[in-house]
Amino acid sequence: MVGIKDFYRDMKYYFKIHRKLSTPAKFKCLTRKEIELYHQMPKDMIRVAPMLILSTLPFANYIVFPLVYLFPRQLLCQHFWTLQQRTEFAMEGLRKRLYNYKPVFRCVQAQLDTLKGREEHEHWAYVLGLLGSGVHPKPEDIVKSIDLFRGDPYHLSYLYPGHVKVLLRIHSMHTGLRRRLRLAEQATILHEMDMAIIREGGISQLSQEDLRVACFLRGLNPVTMKTEDMIHWLTQWIFVSEAVDTTSLSLLLHCPILLGYNQPSNWILIH
């Protein structure tokens, strides 16, 4: 089967990366691609495992090949997909995530009144007003409100269950157990990817394909975008990410909304 060698190669590399993370340096000793592989490979292994196990049985290929041909997105992973399939499936996955952007935005808006009397209220109302009127705030304006994500009302431990649920969905995560812990882990991975990009020379060093992958992962549809527009958007994301620390990881989880809610390329997918 096409892709099987690449899959096993990456699986072996994943376990090597896992061992690296046991060192004191942790993510700082990994490249961006290694962090991306560490993030993606467990999902790929879970998705592909049933078909790989089934294919070892006698005459199972008569069942396996028709199934994976009919359902490549559900039963296979990126190692087995064509370039066209990778783009199509990434767009399909992002489309499902985008339907949860408005619910997350509404959850964020719902907490605005609780800030009355606090000095952050006026500026945060301005930021949300921009989003509600169809434009995005500058990354500097987002960072100015970072303290709201270090405590009440937007730190992960303060979010209402409904807010947590839709936040999981915009990051393509299931809504089962360990919700807040998994969100924190997701934010950490995103942050470490961003820091690796900086260590490796910045957004301008990414290839066209790397830019597209980075945008999809962070909640932006890059298919209709020019290279310079992708670079500009990711530069804004990195600006915010640089300001984030372990106490404000929730801000990074909300960046798909704060930076991508009104993006035309996203609206194309759902309208």
N, C-alpha and C positions, 0 to 999 in steps of 0.2 A: 504494500500500500504506500502510495506517495506520501512522504512526510514522516514516515515512521522513524527513519534515522535521525531526522531533526528533533523529533519529539524525545527520543531516548537520550540524545545528546544534551538537550536542555534539561531533561529530568535529572541527569547526573550532575549537571552544573548547578541545578537548584540545590541539591543536597550539599554541594561544595560551598555554595553561598551561605547556606544555613549554618555550616560549621564556622564560617568566617564571622558570623554575627555573635558567636559565643566569645569573641575576643573583646577586650575593653574598648577598642575603637568602634565597634559595632558598625553602623551605617556609614561612618566616615571613611571606612576602608573600602567601600564599594563604589563602583561606577554607576552612572545613571542606568545603563542597560542592565546591570546586575540587579539593581533595585527593582526595575520594571519586571525582570524575569521572576524575581522573588515574589512580587505582587501577583503576577498573572499565572504562574505555573501551577499552583495548587488548584486553581479553578479548572485549568486545562486537564490536569490529571484526573480530577473527579468526573469531568465530562466524558473523557475518553475511556476510562477504566472499564465500564461495562462491555464496550465493543471489543476491547483488547482481550479481555477475559473470555468472552464468547467466541472470539475467533480462534482460540486454541483448541476448541472442541472439534471432534471429527465432523466433517461436512458442514460445519457452521458457516463457512464462507458463503454458502448458498443463501443464508439468511442475512449475514452481516453486510455484504456488499449492496444488496438492494436497499437495506435500511439506511445505510450511511449515504447512499445516493439520493434517497428521498428526503432525508432529514439531516443534512450536513451541519446545519447550525446547532441543532440540539445534541447530536451524537459525536461530533468531531470538534476539533479546536483549530486555531489559526495555523498550526503546522501543516494541516491537510487541506486548507482552503486556498483557492486561487486568489490573486490580487483583487480581482473584481468581487469575489465573495467576501473578502476581508472588509472591503469598503461597504458593501451592501449590508453585511451583518452588523458592522459598527454603527451605521446609520439607523438600522432597525432598533438596535439596543439603545441608542441615544434618544430615539423618538419616544420610547417607553419612559425613559427618565424625564424627558421634557414635560410630559403630562403632569408631573409632580412639582414643577417649578412654581406654578401659581399657588398651590396649597402651601408650599414652604414660605413663599412671600407673604401670604395671608397670615401665617403663624407668626412671622416676624413682625408684621404690622400690628397684630393683635396685642403685642406687648408694649407698643409705643406709649399708651396711656399710663402704664405703670411707671414710666420714667418722669412723669410730670413732677416738677419740683427739684429734679436733678439737673446739674449743669449740662449733662450730655443730651438732654431732651431736644433742644432746639436744633442742634446740628444733626442728630439722628433723624429727626423729622424731615429735615432738608434732604438727607440722603434718600430716605424712603420716598419722599415726594418726587425726586428725580426719577426713580425707578417706576413709580406709578404713572408718570407723565410720558414714559416711553424712551427715556435716555438713561445713561449710566453715570454714576458718580465717578469722580476721579479717584484713582487708587489712594492718593493722599487723603482724600476725604474719608475713605473707608478706614484707613489706618488710624485716623484721628479718633475714631469711635471704638478702637480695639478694647478699651476697658470694659465695654458692655459684654464682651465675650470672655472676660476673665472672671465674671461673677454673674449675679442676677442682672438681666434675665436670660442671657444667651449662652452662658457656659453649659456644657453638656449635662452637668448634674442638675441644672435648673430648668431644662427644657421639658415641656409637657409631653406625655406619651404620644399624643397625636403628632406633635412636631417632630419627635424622634423618628416616628414611623415614616413620614414622608421624606425626611432627611436621608434615611437609609435608602429609600427608593431612588432619589436623584443621584445616588452613588452606586446604583445597581447592586444593592445588597439586600439579602432576605431580611424579613422582619421577625425572625425568630428570637431565640434566646441571646443574652449578652449584648443587647442592642447598643448601649452606650459605650461599652468596652470596645466593641467592633468598630464603632464610629471613631473612637479615639485612635485605634490602630490604623484605620484608613487615613485619617488626617496626618498621622505620623509618617506613613509611607509617602503621601503626597508631598509633605514638607521635605522629607529626605531626598526625594527625587528632585525637587526644586533646588535644594542646596547642592546636589551633585551637578546639576546643570551649571550653576554658578562656578563651582570648582573647575569645571571642564571648559570654561571660557565663555559661558553665556548662551543665550538663545540663538545668536547668530551662527553658532557652531553646529547647530542641528541640521540634519539633512531634510529634504522636503518630506520624506516619509516619516521621519522622527517628529517633525512639526505636526503633521496630521495626527499621529498617534497621541502626542502630548495634548493636543486640543480635544480629541475625542475623550480621553481619559478625564479631562478637567471639565467636561460638560459643554463643549462647543463643537458645532458642526463645521469642519473646515473645508468641506467638499467644494463649496462655491466661492471660497475665499482666495484672495491673492496671497502670495508668500509674505509680502510685507505686512499685510493685515494680520496674518497669523502671528508673525513675530511681534507686532505691536500689542496684540491681545495677551500673548504669553508674557511679554515684558511687564505688563500691568499686573498680571497674576504673580509673577516673581517678586515684584515690588511689595505686594501685600504679604507674600509668604516670608520674605526676609524679616518682616516686623513681628511675625508670629513666633511664640515660644510654647513651651509645654502647657502653660496656663491659658493660652488663647487659641488652642487648636480648633475650637468650634468656628472661629472666623474663617478658617480655610475651608471648612465644610460648607459654609454658606457662600463662598466665592462664586460658584456656578450661578447663583442668583444675583449677587451683587455686581458681577462682571458680565454675565451672559443672559440675563433675563430678557433683555430687549434686542438681542443680536438678531439681525435679519436672517442670517444663515440658519439660526435655530427655528425661527418662526416659519421658515419655508417647510420644515419637516412636519409641523403640526397644523398648518393652515392651508 
